[in-house]
Amino acid sequence: MTFDWSILLEEPGQFIIQGLWMTLKLSGWSLLFAFLLGLFFGVIRWLDLWVTEPICWFYVEFARNTPPVVQILFWYFSASVLLPVPSREWLELKLA
């Protein structure tokens, strides 16, 4: 039993390759953004400034104590309402 790799050269295969490439790009950007955000809050918390300590505490407690499914559902259903109007219009154009 062999797989016919020529399917990847046709239109359905191109959609699969584009989806795989988009997944890799989104994963890379998400990894970079999460690393930079964690580094930022880690350094700010390490500095032990009384002004920034409550902000860092809230971020860490929110990120650790909220299940990932709840965060995903929040960003999927509710975050577009909180975004500024140009961002919402851009999302509606991309999702339509």
BAVO-72700 format. One record per residue: x, y, z of N, C-alpha, C, O, CB in turn; residue number from 1. Coordinates in nm, 2 decimals. Glycine has a CB too. Layout:
<sites>
SITE    n.u    n.v    n.w   ca.u   ca.v   ca.w    c.u    c.v    c.w    o.u    o.v    o.w   cb.u   cb.v   cb.w num
SITE      X      Y      Z      X      Y      Z      X      Y      Z      X      Y      Z      X      Y      Z NUM
...
</sites>
This chain:
<sites>
SITE    n.u    n.v    n.w   ca.u   ca.v   ca.w    c.u    c.v    c.w    o.u    o.v    o.w   cb.u   cb.v   cb.w num
SITE   0.08  -0.12   0.00   0.00   0.00   0.00   0.09   0.12   0.00   0.17   0.14   0.09  -0.10   0.00   0.12   1
SITE   0.08   0.21  -0.10   0.16   0.33  -0.11   0.06   0.45  -0.12  -0.05   0.44  -0.16   0.25   0.32  -0.23   2
SITE   0.12   0.56  -0.08   0.04   0.68  -0.08   0.08   0.76  -0.21   0.19   0.77  -0.25   0.07   0.77   0.04   3
SITE  -0.02   0.81  -0.28   0.00   0.89  -0.40   0.03   1.03  -0.36  -0.06   1.11  -0.33  -0.13   0.88  -0.49   4
SITE   0.15   1.07  -0.36   0.20   1.20  -0.32   0.16   1.31  -0.42   0.17   1.43  -0.40   0.34   1.21  -0.30   5
SITE   0.11   1.27  -0.54   0.08   1.37  -0.64  -0.05   1.45  -0.61  -0.07   1.55  -0.67   0.06   1.30  -0.78   6
SITE  -0.12   1.40  -0.51  -0.24   1.48  -0.46  -0.20   1.61  -0.40  -0.28   1.71  -0.41  -0.32   1.39  -0.36   7
SITE  -0.08   1.62  -0.35  -0.03   1.75  -0.29  -0.01   1.85  -0.40   0.00   1.97  -0.37   0.09   1.73  -0.21   8
SITE   0.01   1.81  -0.53   0.03   1.91  -0.63  -0.10   1.96  -0.69  -0.10   2.07  -0.76   0.11   1.84  -0.75   9
SITE  -0.21   1.90  -0.66  -0.34   1.95  -0.70  -0.40   2.05  -0.60  -0.34   2.08  -0.50  -0.44   1.83  -0.72  10
SITE  -0.52   2.10  -0.63  -0.58   2.21  -0.55  -0.60   2.16  -0.41  -0.57   2.24  -0.32  -0.71   2.25  -0.61  11
SITE  -0.66   2.05  -0.38  -0.68   2.01  -0.24  -0.55   2.00  -0.16  -0.54   2.04  -0.04  -0.76   1.88  -0.23  12
SITE  -0.45   1.95  -0.23  -0.32   1.94  -0.16  -0.26   2.07  -0.13  -0.19   2.09  -0.03  -0.22   1.86  -0.25  13
SITE  -0.28   2.17  -0.22  -0.23   2.31  -0.20  -0.30   2.37  -0.08  -0.23   2.44   0.00  -0.25   2.39  -0.32  14
SITE  -0.43   2.34  -0.06  -0.49   2.39   0.06  -0.43   2.33   0.19  -0.42   2.40   0.29  -0.65   2.36   0.06  15
SITE  -0.40   2.20   0.18  -0.34   2.14   0.30  -0.20   2.20   0.33  -0.17   2.22   0.44  -0.32   1.98   0.27  16
SITE  -0.12   2.22   0.23   0.01   2.28   0.24   0.00   2.42   0.30   0.08   2.46   0.38   0.09   2.28   0.11  17
SITE  -0.10   2.50   0.24  -0.12   2.64   0.29  -0.16   2.64   0.44  -0.11   2.72   0.52  -0.22   2.71   0.21  18
SITE  -0.25   2.54   0.47  -0.29   2.53   0.61  -0.18   2.49   0.71  -0.17   2.54   0.82  -0.41   2.43   0.62  19
SITE  -0.10   2.40   0.66   0.02   2.36   0.74   0.12   2.47   0.76   0.17   2.50   0.87   0.09   2.24   0.68  20
SITE   0.14   2.55   0.66   0.23   2.66   0.66   0.17   2.77   0.76   0.25   2.83   0.84   0.26   2.72   0.52  21
SITE   0.04   2.80   0.75  -0.02   2.90   0.84  -0.01   2.85   0.98   0.01   2.93   1.07  -0.16   2.92   0.80  22
SITE  -0.03   2.72   1.01  -0.02   2.67   1.14   0.12   2.69   1.20   0.13   2.72   1.31  -0.06   2.52   1.14  23
SITE   0.22   2.66   1.12   0.36   2.68   1.16   0.39   2.83   1.19   0.45   2.86   1.29   0.45   2.62   1.06  24
SITE   0.34   2.92   1.11   0.36   3.06   1.13   0.29   3.11   1.26   0.35   3.17   1.34   0.31   3.14   1.01  25
SITE   0.17   3.07   1.27   0.09   3.11   1.39   0.16   3.05   1.52   0.17   3.12   1.62  -0.05   3.06   1.39  26
SITE   0.21   2.93   1.51   0.27   2.86   1.63   0.40   2.94   1.66   0.43   2.96   1.78   0.30   2.72   1.60  27
SITE   0.48   2.97   1.56   0.60   3.05   1.58   0.58   3.18   1.64   0.65   3.22   1.74   0.68   3.06   1.46  28
SITE   0.48   3.26   1.59   0.45   3.39   1.64   0.40   3.38   1.78   0.43   3.46   1.87   0.36   3.46   1.55  29
SITE   0.31   3.28   1.81   0.26   3.27   1.94   0.37   3.23   2.04   0.37   3.28   2.16   0.15   3.16   1.94  30
SITE   0.46   3.15   2.01   0.57   3.11   2.09   0.66   3.23   2.12   0.69   3.25   2.24   0.65   3.00   2.03  31
SITE   0.69   3.31   2.02   0.77   3.43   2.04   0.70   3.53   2.13   0.76   3.59   2.23   0.80   3.49   1.91  32
SITE   0.57   3.55   2.11   0.49   3.65   2.18   0.48   3.61   2.33   0.49   3.69   2.42   0.35   3.67   2.12  33
SITE   0.45   3.48   2.35   0.44   3.42   2.49   0.57   3.43   2.56   0.57   3.47   2.68   0.39   3.28   2.49  34
SITE   0.68   3.41   2.49   0.81   3.42   2.56   0.84   3.56   2.60   0.89   3.59   2.71   0.92   3.36   2.46  35
SITE   0.82   3.65   2.51   0.85   3.79   2.54   0.76   3.85   2.65   0.80   3.92   2.73   0.83   3.88   2.41  36
SITE   0.63   3.81   2.64   0.54   3.85   2.75   0.58   3.80   2.88   0.58   3.87   2.98   0.40   3.81   2.71  37
SITE   0.61   3.67   2.89   0.66   3.61   3.01   0.79   3.66   3.06   0.81   3.68   3.18   0.68   3.46   2.99  38
SITE   0.88   3.69   2.97   1.01   3.75   3.01   0.98   3.89   3.07   1.04   3.93   3.17   1.10   3.76   2.89  39
SITE   0.90   3.97   3.00   0.87   4.11   3.05   0.81   4.10   3.19   0.86   4.17   3.28   0.77   4.17   2.95  40
SITE   0.71   4.02   3.21   0.65   4.02   3.35   0.74   3.95   3.45   0.74   3.99   3.57   0.52   3.94   3.34  41
SITE   0.82   3.86   3.41   0.92   3.80   3.50   1.02   3.90   3.54   1.06   3.91   3.66   0.99   3.68   3.43  42
SITE   1.07   3.98   3.45   1.17   4.09   3.49   1.11   4.19   3.57   1.17   4.24   3.67   1.23   4.15   3.36  43
SITE   0.99   4.24   3.54   0.92   4.34   3.62   0.89   4.28   3.76   0.91   4.36   3.86   0.79   4.38   3.55  44
SITE   0.85   4.16   3.77   0.83   4.10   3.90   0.96   4.08   3.98   0.96   4.10   4.10   0.76   3.96   3.89  45
SITE   1.07   4.05   3.91   1.20   4.04   3.97   1.25   4.17   4.03   1.33   4.17   4.13   1.30   3.98   3.87  46
SITE   1.22   4.28   3.96   1.26   4.41   4.01   1.20   4.45   4.14   1.26   4.53   4.21   1.23   4.52   3.91  47
SITE   1.09   4.39   4.18   1.03   4.41   4.31   0.99   4.56   4.33   1.02   4.61   4.44   1.12   4.36   4.42  48
SITE   0.93   4.62   4.23   0.88   4.76   4.25   0.74   4.75   4.30   0.65   4.67   4.26   0.88   4.83   4.11  49
SITE   0.71   4.83   4.40   0.57   4.83   4.46   0.46   4.87   4.37   0.35   4.83   4.38   0.57   4.92   4.58  50
SITE   0.50   4.95   4.26   0.40   5.00   4.17   0.35   4.89   4.08   0.23   4.88   4.04   0.45   5.12   4.09  51
SITE   0.45   4.81   4.03   0.42   4.71   3.93   0.38   4.57   3.99   0.33   4.48   3.92   0.53   4.69   3.83  52
SITE   0.40   4.55   4.12   0.38   4.42   4.18   0.23   4.38   4.17   0.21   4.26   4.14   0.42   4.43   4.32  53
SITE   0.13   4.46   4.19  -0.01   4.42   4.18  -0.04   4.38   4.03  -0.12   4.28   4.01  -0.10   4.52   4.23  54
SITE   0.01   4.45   3.94  -0.01   4.42   3.80   0.04   4.28   3.76  -0.02   4.20   3.70   0.05   4.53   3.70  55
SITE   0.17   4.26   3.80   0.23   4.13   3.77   0.16   4.02   3.85   0.14   3.91   3.79   0.38   4.13   3.81  56
SITE   0.12   4.04   3.97   0.05   3.94   4.05  -0.08   3.90   3.98  -0.11   3.79   3.96   0.02   3.99   4.19  57
SITE  -0.16   4.00   3.93  -0.28   3.98   3.86  -0.26   3.90   3.73  -0.33   3.80   3.71  -0.35   4.11   3.83  58
SITE  -0.16   3.93   3.65  -0.13   3.86   3.53  -0.09   3.72   3.56  -0.15   3.63   3.49  -0.02   3.93   3.45  59
SITE   0.00   3.69   3.65   0.04   3.56   3.68  -0.08   3.47   3.74  -0.10   3.36   3.69   0.16   3.56   3.78  60
SITE  -0.15   3.53   3.83  -0.26   3.45   3.88  -0.37   3.43   3.78  -0.43   3.32   3.78  -0.32   3.53   4.00  61
SITE  -0.40   3.52   3.69  -0.50   3.50   3.59  -0.45   3.40   3.49  -0.53   3.31   3.45  -0.52   3.64   3.51  62
SITE  -0.33   3.40   3.45  -0.27   3.31   3.35  -0.26   3.17   3.41  -0.29   3.07   3.34  -0.14   3.35   3.30  63
SITE  -0.23   3.16   3.53  -0.21   3.02   3.59  -0.34   2.96   3.64  -0.36   2.84   3.63  -0.12   3.03   3.71  64
SITE  -0.43   3.04   3.69  -0.55   2.98   3.75  -0.68   2.98   3.66  -0.78   2.94   3.70  -0.59   3.06   3.87  65
SITE  -0.66   3.02   3.53  -0.77   3.01   3.44  -0.74   2.89   3.35  -0.64   2.89   3.28  -0.79   3.14   3.36  66
SITE  -0.83   2.80   3.33  -0.81   2.68   3.24  -0.79   2.73   3.10  -0.86   2.83   3.06  -0.92   2.58   3.25  67
SITE  -0.70   2.67   3.02  -0.68   2.71   2.88  -0.81   2.71   2.80  -0.82   2.79   2.71  -0.58   2.62   2.82  68
SITE  -0.90   2.62   2.82  -1.03   2.61   2.75  -1.11   2.74   2.77  -1.17   2.80   2.68  -1.11   2.49   2.78  69
SITE  -1.11   2.79   2.89  -1.18   2.91   2.93  -1.12   3.03   2.86  -1.19   3.12   2.80  -1.19   2.93   3.08  70
SITE  -0.98   3.03   2.86  -0.91   3.14   2.79  -0.94   3.14   2.64  -0.96   3.25   2.58  -0.76   3.14   2.81  71
SITE  -0.94   3.02   2.58  -0.97   3.01   2.43  -1.11   3.06   2.40  -1.13   3.13   2.31  -0.95   2.86   2.39  72
SITE  -1.20   3.01   2.48  -1.34   3.06   2.46  -1.36   3.21   2.48  -1.43   3.27   2.41  -1.44   2.98   2.55  73
SITE  -1.29   3.26   2.58  -1.30   3.41   2.60  -1.24   3.48   2.47  -1.31   3.57   2.42  -1.22   3.45   2.72  74
SITE  -1.13   3.44   2.42  -1.07   3.51   2.31  -1.15   3.49   2.18  -1.16   3.58   2.10  -0.93   3.47   2.29  75
SITE  -1.22   3.38   2.17  -1.29   3.35   2.05  -1.43   3.42   2.05  -1.46   3.48   1.95  -1.32   3.20   2.04  76
SITE  -1.49   3.43   2.16  -1.63   3.48   2.16  -1.63   3.63   2.22  -1.72   3.70   2.17  -1.72   3.40   2.25  77
SITE  -1.55   3.67   2.31  -1.57   3.79   2.38  -1.46   3.90   2.34  -1.49   4.02   2.35  -1.56   3.77   2.52  78
SITE  -1.35   3.86   2.30  -1.24   3.96   2.28  -1.27   4.06   2.17  -1.23   4.17   2.18  -1.11   3.89   2.26  79
SITE  -1.34   4.02   2.07  -1.37   4.11   1.96  -1.46   4.23   2.01  -1.45   4.33   1.95  -1.44   4.04   1.85  80
SITE  -1.54   4.21   2.11  -1.62   4.32   2.16  -1.53   4.42   2.23  -1.56   4.54   2.24  -1.73   4.26   2.26  81
SITE  -1.42   4.37   2.29  -1.33   4.46   2.37  -1.23   4.53   2.28  -1.17   4.63   2.33  -1.26   4.38   2.48  82
SITE  -1.21   4.49   2.16  -1.11   4.55   2.07  -1.16   4.68   2.02  -1.29   4.70   2.01  -1.08   4.45   1.96  83
SITE  -1.07   4.77   1.97  -1.12   4.89   1.91  -1.18   4.87   1.78  -1.17   4.76   1.72  -0.99   4.99   1.89  84
SITE  -1.26   4.96   1.73  -1.34   4.95   1.61  -1.26   4.91   1.48  -1.30   4.82   1.41  -1.41   5.08   1.58  85
SITE  -1.14   4.97   1.46  -1.07   4.93   1.34  -1.02   4.78   1.34  -1.02   4.71   1.24  -0.94   5.01   1.32  86
SITE  -0.99   4.73   1.46  -0.95   4.59   1.47  -1.07   4.50   1.45  -1.06   4.39   1.39  -0.90   4.56   1.61  87
SITE  -1.19   4.54   1.50  -1.31   4.46   1.48  -1.35   4.46   1.33  -1.38   4.35   1.28  -1.43   4.52   1.56  88
SITE  -1.34   4.57   1.26  -1.36   4.57   1.12  -1.27   4.48   1.04  -1.31   4.42   0.94  -1.36   4.72   1.06  89
SITE  -1.14   4.48   1.08  -1.04   4.40   1.01  -1.08   4.25   1.04  -1.07   4.17   0.94  -0.90   4.43   1.07  90
SITE  -1.11   4.22   1.16  -1.15   4.08   1.19  -1.27   4.04   1.11  -1.28   3.92   1.06  -1.18   4.06   1.34  91
SITE  -1.37   4.12   1.10  -1.49   4.09   1.02  -1.46   4.07   0.87  -1.52   3.98   0.81  -1.60   4.20   1.03  92
SITE  -1.37   4.15   0.82  -1.33   4.13   0.68  -1.25   4.00   0.66  -1.27   3.93   0.56  -1.24   4.24   0.63  93
SITE  -1.17   3.96   0.76  -1.09   3.84   0.75  -1.18   3.71   0.77  -1.15   3.61   0.70  -0.97   3.84   0.84  94
SITE  -1.28   3.72   0.85  -1.36   3.61   0.88  -1.47   3.59   0.79  -1.53   3.48   0.78  -1.41   3.62   1.02  95
SITE  -1.50   3.69   0.71  -1.62   3.68   0.61  -1.58   3.60   0.49  -1.66   3.58   0.40  -1.67   3.82   0.57  96
</sites>
